[in-house]
Amino acid sequence: MERVELGELVVLGARAKLAALRAQDAGDAALRRRLADRVRSRGVLVYCEAADEVRAFGWARE
């Protein structure tokens, strides 16, 4: 059985964590692009009454 070095585990764990963060960032960026495209094409479904209620009751941040 081969011995596992702690330093190697730390480096491998850091690389795996970085890869996961980069993948998440890429996914988030893709979602932002899709939303921006929908807004530009006026393809966003909006429930106007709900938006007015949020404004009226102060649930939205200024």
C-alpha positions in Angstrom: 0.0 0.0 0.0 1.4 3.4 -1.0 1.6 6.1 1.7 -0.4 9.3 1.1 1.3 12.6 1.8 -0.7 15.4 3.5 0.8 18.1 1.3 -0.4 16.2 -1.8 -3.9 15.9 -0.4 -3.9 19.6 0.3 -2.8 20.5 -3.3 -5.2 18.0 -4.9 -8.1 19.3 -2.7 -7.3 22.9 -3.5 -7.3 22.1 -7.3 -10.6 20.3 -7.0 -12.1 23.2 -5.1 -10.8 25.8 -7.6 -12.2 23.7 -10.5 -15.6 23.5 -8.7 -15.6 27.3 -8.1 -14.7 28.0 -11.8 -17.5 25.7 -13.0 -20.0 27.4 -10.8 -18.8 30.9 -12.0 -19.2 29.7 -15.6 -22.7 28.5 -14.9 -23.7 31.7 -13.2 -22.3 33.7 -16.1 -24.3 31.6 -18.5 -27.5 32.3 -16.6 -26.8 36.0 -16.5 -26.2 36.0 -20.3 -29.5 34.2 -20.8 -31.4 36.6 -18.6 -29.8 39.6 -20.4 -30.8 38.1 -23.8 -34.3 37.6 -22.6 -34.5 41.2 -21.3 -33.2 42.6 -24.6 -35.7 40.5 -26.6 -38.5 41.5 -24.2 -39.0 37.8 -23.5 -39.2 38.2 -19.7 -42.5 37.3 -18.2 -43.5 39.9 -15.6 -46.3 39.8 -13.1 -47.0 43.5 -12.9 -49.6 43.3 -10.1 -47.0 41.4 -7.9 -44.3 44.0 -8.7 -46.7 46.8 -7.8 -47.6 45.1 -4.5 -43.9 44.7 -3.6 -43.4 48.5 -4.2 -46.5 49.4 -2.3 -45.6 47.4 0.8 -41.9 48.3 0.8 -40.6 44.8 0.2 -38.2 46.0 -2.4 -34.8 47.5 -1.5 -34.1 51.0 -2.7 
